[in-house]
């Protein structure tokens, strides 16, 4: 269920849904023939590539589904757990699993599926898996250095290859389709007859075209964070976007008045925030505005969110992001924090005052320049660390 928990699906309901998904998954595996070792090892001997087709189809479907859900903001891709890559343990582990697959005729998942319908060889395979787990656990101190060797961290292939998410999704879809055709040709030659499951050919040509079209859709479904961040790189777009603002004087008044209806979202770096932060402010980077931790704070009812940064342009960008993400009436600090410091925190009474309005304004600023630094100092001990959203750990 991943990042859909707990906001869309509750923690308790999650277990119920997971149970039914597990039953459905096992049913599909069995119906696809994955409870039969002959069909499974057919991949290695060239007479049956059902395993490759099923897993490629599942992978491409999941990939395009995540791309689409990320584009429409229905899933937080930042919360999806990516297994860290340890190169040597992956290569050695892959070799051991592949060898066990060929010799035993099952992988860990399919062995459970086969055992559930009474296959004795699958039960023996599971027993052997338990021995393997026990040996690894007891011998871990010996294997640890090898296990952790060549740590590549949380690798995403399209980042490593320096290409966009959409391009990678299309290329992987194309590879899957070509693999389906190539393995069908191999099957026909090894078996000495055409696979009747792939008749008529015209229908599968049409399905191939449809798969390419679906793969192309990934180009038009960039991740929502990537799309919005690219939009606000255009300065003319940012300046022409209609968004409300708040002046340094009004913000200073609301801080001094202890206005509980406002909360300040500071998008400067965490280091700058620690050095000096206004009362009622929380620290979130631009990228963090897309996270659930920010959503939980910014969507609090009856709160007016004021976005601030050192300069007005960055403050405006943050407010625009919030507006595009659907947060209610975000505003930005006019002139940014630099202007706030100049007009409020570092205010100096001018020698000449022309109008009564100026006199009132300057008198307020003089008072604010003494009160707000005291509030800032008091606020240092009241800063509450924001709760970070945790990655959801899961997978096969």
Secondary structure in CASP SS format (residue, H / E / C, confidence):
PFRMAT SS
TARGET T0000
AUTHOR 0000-0000-0000
METHOD secondary structure of the structure
MODEL  1
X C 1.00
X H 1.00
X H 1.00
X H 1.00
X E 1.00
X C 1.00
X C 1.00
X C 1.00
X E 1.00
X C 1.00
X H 1.00
X H 1.00
X H 1.00
X H 1.00
X H 1.00
X H 1.00
X H 1.00
X H 1.00
X H 1.00
X H 1.00
X H 1.00
X H 1.00
X H 1.00
X H 1.00
X H 1.00
X H 1.00
X H 1.00
X H 1.00
X H 1.00
X H 1.00
X H 1.00
X C 1.00
X C 1.00
X C 1.00
X C 1.00
X C 1.00
X H 1.00
X H 1.00
X H 1.00
X H 1.00
X H 1.00
X H 1.00
X H 1.00
X H 1.00
X H 1.00
X C 1.00
X C 1.00
X C 1.00
X C 1.00
X H 1.00
X H 1.00
X H 1.00
X H 1.00
X H 1.00
X H 1.00
X H 1.00
X H 1.00
X H 1.00
X H 1.00
X H 1.00
X H 1.00
X H 1.00
X H 1.00
X H 1.00
X H 1.00
X H 1.00
X H 1.00
X H 1.00
X H 1.00
X H 1.00
X H 1.00
X C 1.00
X C 1.00
X C 1.00
X C 1.00
X C 1.00
X H 1.00
X H 1.00
X H 1.00
X E 1.00
X C 1.00
X C 1.00
X C 1.00
X C 1.00
X E 1.00
X E 1.00
X H 1.00
X H 1.00
X H 1.00
X H 1.00
X H 1.00
X H 1.00
X H 1.00
X H 1.00
X H 1.00
X H 1.00
X H 1.00
X H 1.00
X H 1.00
X H 1.00
X H 1.00
X H 1.00
X H 1.00
X H 1.00
X C 1.00
X C 1.00
X C 1.00
X H 1.00
X H 1.00
X H 1.00
X H 1.00
X H 1.00
X H 1.00
X H 1.00
X H 1.00
X H 1.00
X C 1.00
X C 1.00
X C 1.00
X H 1.00
X H 1.00
X H 1.00
X H 1.00
X H 1.00
X H 1.00
X H 1.00
X H 1.00
X H 1.00
X H 1.00
X H 1.00
X H 1.00
X H 1.00
X H 1.00
X H 1.00
X H 1.00
X H 1.00
X H 1.00
X H 1.00
X C 1.00
X H 1.00
X H 1.00
X H 1.00
X H 1.00
X H 1.00
X H 1.00
X H 1.00
X H 1.00
X C 1.00
X C 1.00
X C 1.00
X E 1.00
X E 1.00
X E 1.00
X C 1.00
X C 1.00
X C 1.00
X H 1.00
X H 1.00
X H 1.00
X H 1.00
X C 1.00
X C 1.00
X C 1.00
X C 1.00
X H 1.00
X H 1.00
X H 1.00
X H 1.00
X H 1.00
X H 1.00
X H 1.00
X H 1.00
X H 1.00
X H 1.00
X H 1.00
X H 1.00
X H 1.00
X H 1.00
X H 1.00
X H 1.00
X H 1.00
X H 1.00
X H 1.00
X H 1.00
X H 1.00
X H 1.00
X H 1.00
X H 1.00
X H 1.00
X H 1.00
X H 1.00
X C 1.00
X C 1.00
X C 1.00
X C 1.00
X H 1.00
X H 1.00
X H 1.00
X C 1.00
X C 1.00
X H 1.00
X H 1.00
X H 1.00
X H 1.00
X H 1.00
X H 1.00
X H 1.00
X H 1.00
X H 1.00
X H 1.00
X H 1.00
X H 1.00
X H 1.00
X H 1.00
X H 1.00
X H 1.00
X H 1.00
X H 1.00
X H 1.00
X H 1.00
X C 1.00
X C 1.00
X C 1.00
X H 1.00
X H 1.00
X H 1.00
X H 1.00
X H 1.00
X H 1.00
X H 1.00
X H 1.00
X C 1.00
X C 1.00
X C 1.00
X H 1.00
X H 1.00
X H 1.00
X H 1.00
X H 1.00
X H 1.00
X C 1.00
X C 1.00
X C 1.00
X E 1.00
X E 1.00
X E 1.00
X C 1.00
X H 1.00
X H 1.00
X H 1.00
X H 1.00
X H 1.00
X H 1.00
X H 1.00
X H 1.00
X H 1.00
X C 1.00
X C 1.00
X C 1.00
X C 1.00
X C 1.00
X E 1.00
X E 1.00
X E 1.00
X E 1.00
X E 1.00
X C 1.00
X C 1.00
X C 1.00
X H 1.00
X H 1.00
X H 1.00
X H 1.00
X H 1.00
X H 1.00
X C 1.00
X C 1.00
X C 1.00
X C 1.00
X C 1.00
X E 1.00
X E 1.00
X E 1.00
X C 1.00
X C 1.00
X C 1.00
X H 1.00
X H 1.00
X H 1.00
X H 1.00
X C 1.00
X H 1.00
X H 1.00
X H 1.00
X H 1.00
X H 1.00
X H 1.00
X H 1.00
X C 1.00
X C 1.00
X C 1.00
X C 1.00
X C 1.00
X E 1.00
X E 1.00
X E 1.00
X E 1.00
X E 1.00
X C 1.00
X C 1.00
X C 1.00
X H 1.00
X H 1.00
X H 1.00
X H 1.00
X H 1.00
X H 1.00
X H 1.00
X H 1.00
X H 1.00
X H 1.00
X H 1.00
X H 1.00
X H 1.00
X C 1.00
X C 1.00
X C 1.00
X C 1.00
X C 1.00
X C 1.00
X E 1.00
X E 1.00
X E 1.00
X C 1.00
X C 1.00
X H 1.00
X H 1.00
X H 1.00
X H 1.00
X H 1.00
X H 1.00
X H 1.00
X H 1.00
X H 1.00
X H 1.00
X C 1.00
X C 1.00
X C 1.00
X C 1.00
X C 1.00
X C 1.00
X C 1.00
X C 1.00
X C 1.00
X C 1.00
X H 1.00
X H 1.00
X H 1.00
X H 1.00
X H 1.00
X H 1.00
X H 1.00
X H 1.00
X H 1.00
X H 1.00
X H 1.00
X H 1.00
X H 1.00
X H 1.00
X H 1.00
X H 1.00
X H 1.00
X H 1.00
X H 1.00
X H 1.00
X H 1.00
X H 1.00
X H 1.00
X H 1.00
X H 1.00
X H 1.00
X H 1.00
X C 1.00
X C 1.00
X C 1.00
X C 1.00
X C 1.00
X C 1.00
X C 1.00
X C 1.00
X C 1.00
X E 1.00
X C 1.00
X C 1.00
X C 1.00
X C 1.00
END
